[in-house]
Amino acid sequence: MLRATAADPATADPGPIRRGQRGMVTFELAVGMLTACLMAGMLGWTVSLVALQARCSDAAGQIVRQLARGDQEAAQEAEQHVPDGARVQVVEAGQQITVQVAVDARWGALGPIEIEGRATAPTAGR
């Protein structure tokens, strides 16, 4: 008959559980789950920041194209598609026009982070 020895960890007796070790697995699991949830939230927020930056760049591009053509009415309509709370800045310098769309983003106590999109177009054809 074979007897379990300390060399065989699968069948060895772990010995008595010390009082200080009780609940350690539960605590470690709770900390791990909390960390995983926070990381998932931060990843989601990062993806939303990238999408917000794309919206700002797209809106700036639409506005600058309309202004470069001299179509003020279409430019005002394009300004309706900027993200909520965004600031639109138009700068004409020489034969170029630049539009910057900027918005502050927050996630709870994190932020604000300024997200912006910028587009430039020549105005020579006006």
C-alpha positions in Angstrom: 0.0 0.0 0.0 1.2 3.5 -0.9 1.3 6.3 1.6 1.1 10.0 0.8 4.3 11.8 1.5 5.2 15.5 1.5 6.9 15.0 -1.9 3.4 14.4 -3.5 1.7 17.8 -3.1 -1.6 16.6 -4.6 -2.2 14.3 -1.6 -0.1 15.8 1.1 -1.9 17.2 4.2 -1.7 21.0 4.1 -1.7 21.1 7.8 -3.8 23.3 10.0 -5.1 26.6 8.6 -3.5 29.5 10.5 -5.9 32.1 11.8 -4.2 34.9 9.8 -4.8 33.1 6.5 -8.5 32.7 6.7 -10.3 34.7 4.0 -7.2 35.6 2.1 -8.5 34.0 -1.1 -11.8 35.9 -0.8 -9.9 39.2 -0.2 -7.6 38.7 -3.2 -10.5 37.8 -5.4 -12.4 40.9 -4.4 -9.4 43.1 -5.1 -8.8 41.4 -8.4 -12.4 41.9 -9.5 -12.4 45.5 -8.4 -9.2 46.1 -10.4 -10.6 44.3 -13.5 -13.8 46.4 -13.3 -11.8 49.7 -13.0 -9.6 48.7 -15.9 -12.7 47.8 -18.1 -14.2 51.2 -17.2 -11.0 53.0 -18.1 -10.8 51.1 -21.4 -14.4 52.0 -22.2 -13.7 55.7 -21.4 -10.6 55.7 -23.6 -12.6 54.3 -26.5 -15.2 57.0 -26.0 -12.5 59.7 -26.0 -11.2 58.4 -29.4 -14.8 58.5 -30.8 -15.3 62.0 -29.4 -12.1 63.1 -31.1 -13.2 61.7 -34.4 -16.5 63.5 -34.1 -14.7 66.8 -33.4 -12.4 66.3 -36.4 -15.3 65.4 -38.6 -17.3 68.4 -37.6 -14.3 70.7 -38.1 -13.8 69.3 -41.5 -17.4 69.8 -42.5 -17.5 73.4 -41.2 -14.2 74.4 -42.9 -15.2 73.0 -46.2 -18.5 75.0 -46.2 -16.7 78.2 -45.1 -14.0 77.8 -47.7 -16.7 77.6 -50.4 -18.4 80.7 -48.9 -21.6 78.9 -47.9 -22.3 80.4 -44.5 -25.8 78.8 -44.2 -24.3 75.3 -44.7 -21.5 76.1 -42.3 -24.1 77.0 -39.6 -26.0 73.8 -40.3 -22.7 71.8 -39.9 -22.2 73.5 -36.6 -25.3 71.8 -35.3 -23.5 68.5 -35.5 -20.7 69.3 -33.1 -20.7 67.3 -29.8 -22.7 68.8 -26.9 -20.8 71.5 -25.0 -18.2 71.9 -27.8 -16.6 75.2 -28.7 -16.1 76.2 -32.3 -13.3 78.6 -33.2 -12.8 80.0 -36.8 -9.6 81.7 -37.8 -9.1 83.3 -41.2 -5.4 84.1 -42.0 -4.5 85.2 -45.5 -5.9 82.7 -47.9 -6.5 79.9 -45.3 -9.3 79.3 -43.0 -8.9 77.1 -39.9 -11.7 75.6 -37.7 -11.1 74.1 -34.3 -13.8 72.2 -32.5 -12.9 71.5 -28.8 -14.8 69.9 -26.0 -14.0 69.0 -22.4 -14.5 65.4 -21.4 -14.8 64.0 -17.9 -15.3 60.6 -16.3 -16.4 61.2 -12.7 -13.5 62.8 -10.9 -11.2 62.3 -13.8 -10.9 65.2 -16.1 -11.5 67.5 -17.7 -9.5 66.4 -20.7 -9.7 68.7 -23.7 -10.5 66.8 -26.9 -10.1 68.8 -30.2 -10.4 68.4 -33.9 -8.9 70.9 -36.3 -9.2 71.4 -40.1 -7.7 73.9 -42.5 -8.7 74.7 -46.1 -7.6 77.3 -48.7 -10.0 80.2 -49.4 -8.6 81.2 -52.7 -11.7 80.2 -54.7 -14.1 82.5 -52.9 
